[in-house]
Amino acid sequence: MTHLKTEKQSKRLVSIDALRGFDMFWITGGDSLFIALFTLINSPLFQRLALQLDHPAWTGFRFYDIIFPLFLFIMGVVMPLSITRRLERGDSREKLYLHIIRRTLLLFLLGLIYNGLFNFDFLVQRWSGVLQRFAVTYFFSAIIVMNFKNRGQLIWAAAILLIYWFILLLIPAPGYEPYDLTPQGNLCGYIDRTFLPGSFCCYTFGDNEGILTMFPAIANVLFGVLAGRWLMGAISEKEKIRNLIIAGISFIAAGLLWSLAFPVNKYLWTGSYVLLTSGISFLLLLIFFWIIDVKGYRKWAFPFTVIGLNPITIYVAQGVFDFGIITNIFVHGFVDSFGSFKPVFVALCTLIVKWLFLYFLYRRKIFLKV
């Protein structure tokens, strides 16, 4: 079962935890802080920067669109350690399968709790979500990693993306033409409306983390597995860096090229979106790996590392508890004196409260393991 436990730190790549923390920083409140700051400055440049911290209305790509697939990618990066090496050292396959199933179910349950399971109402309960997508993509990716080598995993990733594309290309939603990628007419939304009960997020005609769009996201995880094999393999640091650079540039180029026929779209999780975000993820991992683990500059990344060691904890905690209540206890007597700077100050204080919560867990060596 999910548990909080004291964990002895083993030797690990700090860059992975730091990158995971950088990713979660924006979800934890970094987005609200910078949006408030950019809005306060209120110049054309900073207005455009503020737009990068929100998703486009439909097609297109902004900075905020990398957050979710980057986490999936990092989930794949650690699989060679959590699965492959355990197999190599003789752990039973039955034990690993049970671990995979247990982790899948617990992630899914945490997703339901985040969506308000304790205030259950079947008609409005949202059944899909971010953690549910973590659960589904983790399950299928882990099964593939358990049973296929590097080449087989890449073939699976490519096959999933191509089959998903062909499904949208050839099968129409009733009343619409095949390959209708509009919010109203896309097949993914129709499947969600037909089979997914409860409420949707984050557009009217389907769910942002719906049924069919779960599957191309598996490829993000499998591409992360490839990066993880390089980082944890016996090759030199120079080869690791070279591989990450080549993969990052190649995936971005392939994603942009594919977008001419299959537009970049987070809501539909299109193949071009998968390739583009995977390419960016390769390069972000490269930057963090080179600075932190190769050059040894680690102190600057400590705030991110604290977040990255307990990402599910803070994600669920801020979904069920309003940390702003704690902020208000300390600042309500003087916060109005900040005038137009008040939204920035409140966002900063709330972010600090969340980080201190995670720092307390870090100092106590308490980590939520699923």
GIWO-V564994 format. One record per residue. N is the residue number from 1. RES is the residue in three letters. PHI is phi as a letter, one per 20 degrees, with the letter a starting at -180 (999 if undefined). PSI is psi in radians with two decimals (NA if undefined). OMEGA is omega in degrees with one decimal (NA if undefined). Layout:
n	res	phi	psi	omega
N	RES	PHI	PSI	OMEGA
N	RES	PHI	PSI	OMEGA
//
This chain:
n	res	phi	psi	omega
1	MET	999	2.87	175.7
2	THR	f	2.41	-178.5
3	HIS	b	2.71	171.1
4	LEU	e	2.26	-178.4
5	LYS	b	2.79	173.7
6	THR	e	2.27	-172.7
7	GLU	c	2.25	173.2
8	LYS	f	2.23	-178.6
9	GLN	f	2.19	173.6
10	SER	e	2.91	179.0
11	LYS	f	2.22	-175.4
12	ARG	b	2.83	176.3
13	LEU	f	1.96	-178.8
14	VAL	f	-0.52	-177.4
15	SER	f	-0.56	-179.4
16	ILE	f	-0.81	177.6
17	ASP	f	-0.70	-179.2
18	ALA	f	-0.73	179.0
19	LEU	f	-0.71	175.6
20	ARG	f	-0.70	178.0
21	GLY	f	-0.68	175.1
22	PHE	g	-0.72	178.9
23	ASP	f	-0.83	-178.0
24	MET	f	-0.39	178.8
25	PHE	g	-0.71	-177.4
26	TRP	f	-0.66	178.7
27	ILE	f	-0.55	-177.3
28	THR	f	-0.33	-180.0
29	GLY	q	-0.08	177.0
30	GLY	f	-0.60	178.4
31	ASP	f	-0.81	179.9
32	SER	f	-0.69	-180.0
33	LEU	f	-0.85	-175.8
34	PHE	f	-0.57	174.8
35	ILE	f	-0.77	178.1
36	ALA	f	-0.71	-179.8
37	LEU	f	-0.79	179.8
38	PHE	f	-0.66	178.5
39	THR	f	-0.66	178.8
40	LEU	f	-0.75	-179.7
41	ILE	f	-0.71	169.2
42	ASN	l	0.92	170.6
43	SER	d	2.80	-179.5
44	PRO	g	-0.69	179.8
45	LEU	f	-0.84	-176.5
46	PHE	f	-0.42	172.0
47	GLN	f	-0.70	177.1
48	ARG	f	-0.65	177.1
49	LEU	f	-0.67	178.4
50	ALA	f	-0.62	178.4
51	LEU	f	-0.48	179.6
52	GLN	f	-0.24	179.5
53	LEU	d	0.45	173.4
54	ASP	b	2.77	179.7
55	HIS	e	2.62	173.4
56	PRO	f	2.80	-177.4
57	ALA	f	-0.61	178.4
58	TRP	b	-1.64	-179.6
59	THR	e	2.89	180.0
60	GLY	o	3.13	-176.3
61	PHE	b	2.33	173.1
62	ARG	c	2.94	-178.3
63	PHE	g	-0.72	-175.2
64	TYR	f	-0.30	179.9
65	ASP	f	-0.17	179.7
66	ILE	e	-0.30	-170.1
67	ILE	f	-0.92	-176.7
68	PHE	f	-0.95	-178.4
69	PRO	f	-0.47	176.3
70	LEU	f	-0.69	178.4
71	PHE	f	-0.72	175.9
72	LEU	f	-0.74	178.9
73	PHE	g	-0.81	-179.5
74	ILE	f	-0.62	175.0
75	MET	g	-0.66	176.4
76	GLY	f	-0.60	-178.3
77	VAL	g	-0.65	-176.0
78	VAL	e	-0.09	-178.8
79	MET	f	-0.64	177.0
80	PRO	g	-0.48	178.2
81	LEU	e	-0.73	-173.8
82	SER	e	-0.39	-177.6
83	ILE	c	-1.04	-172.3
84	THR	f	-0.82	-177.9
85	ARG	f	-0.52	176.3
86	ARG	f	-0.63	175.2
87	LEU	f	-0.72	-177.3
88	GLU	f	-0.53	-179.9
89	ARG	e	0.07	171.0
90	GLY	o	0.11	176.1
91	ASP	f	2.48	-176.9
92	SER	f	2.53	178.6
93	ARG	f	-0.63	178.9
94	GLU	f	-0.72	179.2
95	LYS	f	-0.72	179.9
96	LEU	f	-0.68	176.9
97	TYR	f	-0.71	177.7
98	LEU	f	-0.68	177.2
99	HIS	f	-0.76	-179.7
100	ILE	f	-0.79	-179.9
101	ILE	f	-0.77	-179.4
102	ARG	f	-0.78	-178.7
103	ARG	f	-0.68	178.2
104	THR	f	-0.86	-177.9
105	LEU	f	-0.68	-178.4
106	LEU	f	-0.69	175.4
107	LEU	f	-0.73	179.6
108	PHE	f	-0.73	178.8
109	LEU	f	-0.75	177.5
110	LEU	f	-0.61	176.4
111	GLY	f	-0.71	177.8
112	LEU	f	-0.67	176.6
113	ILE	f	-0.74	177.7
114	TYR	g	-0.63	-178.6
115	ASN	e	-0.01	176.5
116	GLY	o	0.59	-177.8
117	LEU	f	-0.56	-178.4
118	PHE	f	-0.26	172.9
119	ASN	d	0.90	-166.6
120	PHE	f	2.31	170.9
121	ASP	b	1.93	-172.5
122	PHE	g	-0.63	-174.8
123	LEU	f	-0.46	-177.3
124	VAL	d	-0.14	179.2
125	GLN	f	2.31	174.5
126	ARG	e	2.17	-173.2
127	TRP	e	-0.44	176.7
128	SER	d	3.06	-179.3
129	GLY	r	-3.05	-176.4
130	VAL	f	-0.91	-178.3
131	LEU	f	-0.53	175.2
132	GLN	f	-0.67	176.8
133	ARG	f	-0.66	173.1
134	PHE	g	-0.79	-176.2
135	ALA	f	-0.87	-175.9
136	VAL	f	-0.81	-178.7
137	THR	f	-0.64	176.5
138	TYR	f	-0.79	-177.0
139	PHE	g	-0.95	-176.4
140	PHE	f	-0.68	178.6
141	SER	f	-0.75	-179.8
142	ALA	f	-0.71	178.1
143	ILE	f	-0.72	178.7
144	ILE	f	-0.77	179.5
145	VAL	f	-0.62	179.2
146	MET	f	-0.51	-168.3
147	ASN	d	-0.08	-178.2
148	PHE	c	2.57	176.0
149	LYS	e	-3.01	-175.1
150	ASN	g	-0.90	-176.1
151	ARG	f	-0.76	179.2
152	GLY	f	-0.65	178.8
153	GLN	f	-0.73	178.4
154	LEU	f	-0.64	176.4
155	ILE	f	-0.75	176.6
156	TRP	g	-0.79	-179.2
157	ALA	f	-0.81	180.0
158	ALA	f	-0.73	-179.2
159	ALA	f	-0.73	179.3
160	ILE	f	-0.80	-178.9
161	LEU	f	-0.73	-178.5
162	LEU	f	-0.73	179.0
163	ILE	f	-0.73	177.5
164	TYR	g	-0.75	178.9
165	TRP	f	-0.81	-178.7
166	PHE	f	-0.62	177.1
167	ILE	f	-0.83	179.2
168	LEU	f	-0.58	-177.6
169	LEU	f	-0.59	-169.3
170	LEU	d	-0.45	-173.7
171	ILE	d	2.04	-179.7
172	PRO	e	2.66	165.3
173	ALA	f	2.51	-179.2
174	PRO	g	2.24	179.8
175	GLY	n	-0.02	-178.4
176	TYR	c	2.89	179.1
177	GLU	e	2.72	172.4
178	PRO	g	2.61	177.7
179	TYR	m	0.58	172.2
180	ASP	e	1.96	-175.8
181	LEU	d	0.36	177.7
182	THR	f	2.81	177.6
183	PRO	g	-0.66	-176.1
184	GLN	f	-0.62	-167.3
185	GLY	d	0.02	-176.6
186	ASN	f	2.56	-176.9
187	LEU	f	-0.61	-179.2
188	CYS	g	-0.80	179.2
189	GLY	f	-0.70	178.6
190	TYR	f	-0.75	179.0
191	ILE	f	-0.70	177.7
192	ASP	f	-0.80	-179.2
193	ARG	f	-0.53	-176.5
194	THR	e	-0.69	-169.4
195	PHE	d	-0.26	-174.6
196	LEU	d	1.96	-179.3
197	PRO	f	3.06	174.6
198	GLY	m	-2.72	-175.3
199	SER	e	2.84	-178.8
200	PHE	d	2.81	168.6
201	CYS	b	2.37	12.8
202	CYS	c	0.52	171.5
203	TYR	b	2.79	-166.1
204	THR	f	-0.62	-166.8
205	PHE	e	0.05	179.3
206	GLY	a	-3.04	-179.4
207	ASP	d	2.49	180.0
208	ASN	f	-0.55	175.2
209	GLU	c	0.99	-174.0
210	GLY	f	-2.94	-170.4
211	ILE	f	-1.04	-172.9
212	LEU	f	-0.60	-177.8
213	THR	f	-0.12	174.2
214	MET	f	-0.63	-166.4
215	PHE	f	-0.76	176.6
216	PRO	f	-0.42	178.7
217	ALA	f	-0.36	175.9
218	ILE	g	-0.60	-178.7
219	ALA	f	-0.62	176.4
220	ASN	g	-0.73	179.7
221	VAL	f	-0.79	-177.7
222	LEU	f	-0.60	175.0
223	PHE	f	-0.56	173.5
224	GLY	f	-0.63	176.4
225	VAL	g	-0.72	178.0
226	LEU	g	-0.81	178.6
227	ALA	f	-0.69	179.5
228	GLY	f	-0.65	177.9
229	ARG	f	-0.67	176.9
230	TRP	f	-0.85	-175.4
231	LEU	f	-0.63	-175.1
232	MET	e	0.07	-179.4
233	GLY	e	-3.14	-175.5
234	ALA	e	0.17	180.0
235	ILE	f	2.88	-177.4
236	SER	f	2.83	177.4
237	GLU	f	-0.62	179.0
238	LYS	f	-0.74	178.3
239	GLU	f	-0.68	178.0
240	LYS	f	-0.81	179.8
241	ILE	f	-0.78	179.9
242	ARG	f	-0.78	-179.7
243	ASN	f	-0.74	-179.6
244	LEU	f	-0.68	177.9
245	ILE	f	-0.86	-177.8
246	ILE	f	-0.79	-179.6
247	ALA	f	-0.78	-178.1
248	GLY	f	-0.87	-178.8
249	ILE	f	-0.73	-178.3
250	SER	f	-0.76	-179.2
251	PHE	f	-0.70	178.3
252	ILE	f	-0.79	179.5
253	ALA	f	-0.75	179.5
254	ALA	f	-0.70	179.3
255	GLY	f	-0.74	178.6
256	LEU	f	-0.68	178.6
257	LEU	f	-0.78	179.9
258	TRP	f	-0.51	-178.1
259	SER	f	-0.31	176.9
260	LEU	f	-0.47	178.6
261	ALA	d	-0.43	-175.6
262	PHE	c	1.56	-168.3
263	PRO	g	2.61	175.5
264	VAL	f	2.11	-176.2
265	ASN	b	1.97	-180.0
266	LYS	f	-0.67	-176.0
267	TYR	f	-0.66	177.7
268	LEU	e	-0.11	-179.4
269	TRP	l	0.93	-174.3
270	THR	f	2.80	-179.7
271	GLY	g	-0.66	177.4
272	SER	f	-0.62	176.5
273	TYR	f	-0.72	179.3
274	VAL	f	-0.83	-178.0
275	LEU	f	-0.74	-179.6
276	LEU	f	-0.84	-178.1
277	THR	f	-0.58	176.4
278	SER	f	-0.71	176.9
279	GLY	f	-0.78	177.6
280	ILE	f	-0.66	179.6
281	SER	f	-0.73	175.6
282	PHE	g	-0.79	-176.4
283	LEU	f	-0.66	176.3
284	LEU	f	-0.74	176.7
285	LEU	f	-0.72	177.1
286	LEU	g	-0.84	-177.6
287	ILE	f	-0.84	-178.9
288	PHE	f	-0.71	179.3
289	PHE	f	-0.77	-177.0
290	TRP	f	-0.79	-177.2
291	ILE	f	-0.78	-170.2
292	ILE	e	-0.91	-172.0
293	ASP	e	-0.49	178.9
294	VAL	e	-0.93	-178.4
295	LYS	e	-0.35	175.5
296	GLY	n	0.23	178.3
297	TYR	e	1.70	-171.3
298	ARG	d	-0.49	-170.8
299	LYS	f	-0.68	-177.3
300	TRP	f	-0.47	-174.9
301	ALA	e	-0.03	-176.0
302	PHE	g	-0.79	178.3
303	PRO	g	-0.66	177.7
304	PHE	f	-0.67	-179.4
305	THR	f	-0.70	178.5
306	VAL	g	-0.74	177.8
307	ILE	f	-0.73	-174.0
308	GLY	f	-0.30	178.7
309	LEU	e	-0.22	179.4
310	ASN	c	0.90	-173.4
311	PRO	f	-0.74	-179.2
312	ILE	f	-0.61	179.0
313	THR	g	-0.92	-175.1
314	ILE	f	-0.56	179.5
315	TYR	f	-0.83	-179.9
316	VAL	f	-0.72	-176.8
317	ALA	f	-0.77	-178.5
318	GLN	f	-0.24	175.1
319	GLY	e	-0.46	-177.5
320	VAL	d	-0.17	-179.7
321	PHE	c	2.39	179.5
322	ASP	e	1.75	179.6
323	PHE	f	-0.31	177.0
324	GLY	f	-0.41	176.9
325	ILE	f	-0.75	178.9
326	ILE	f	-0.74	177.5
327	THR	g	-0.80	-176.4
328	ASN	f	-0.55	179.0
329	ILE	g	-0.67	-174.0
330	PHE	e	-0.42	-171.6
331	VAL	d	-0.09	-170.9
332	HIS	f	-0.45	-176.3
333	GLY	f	-0.32	-176.0
334	PHE	c	-0.02	-172.3
335	VAL	f	-0.52	-179.1
336	ASP	f	-0.36	179.9
337	SER	f	-0.18	179.4
338	PHE	f	-0.16	176.6
339	GLY	l	-2.27	-177.2
340	SER	f	-0.26	179.2
341	PHE	e	-0.09	-175.5
342	LYS	g	-0.84	-179.7
343	PRO	g	-0.65	178.7
344	VAL	f	-0.80	-178.0
345	PHE	f	-0.75	179.8
346	VAL	f	-0.75	179.2
347	ALA	f	-0.70	179.1
348	LEU	f	-0.80	-179.2
349	CYS	f	-0.71	179.1
350	THR	f	-0.69	176.5
351	LEU	f	-0.73	179.0
352	ILE	f	-0.71	177.8
353	VAL	g	-0.78	178.8
354	LYS	f	-0.73	-178.7
355	TRP	f	-0.69	178.8
356	LEU	f	-0.61	174.2
357	PHE	f	-0.80	179.0
358	LEU	f	-0.60	179.0
359	TYR	f	-0.66	175.1
360	PHE	g	-0.81	177.9
361	LEU	f	-0.69	179.9
362	TYR	f	-0.81	-178.3
363	ARG	f	-0.57	178.0
364	ARG	e	0.00	-177.6
365	LYS	l	0.75	178.0
366	ILE	d	2.13	-178.6
367	PHE	c	2.39	177.4
368	LEU	f	1.94	178.6
369	LYS	d	2.25	-179.1
370	VAL	d	NA	NA
//
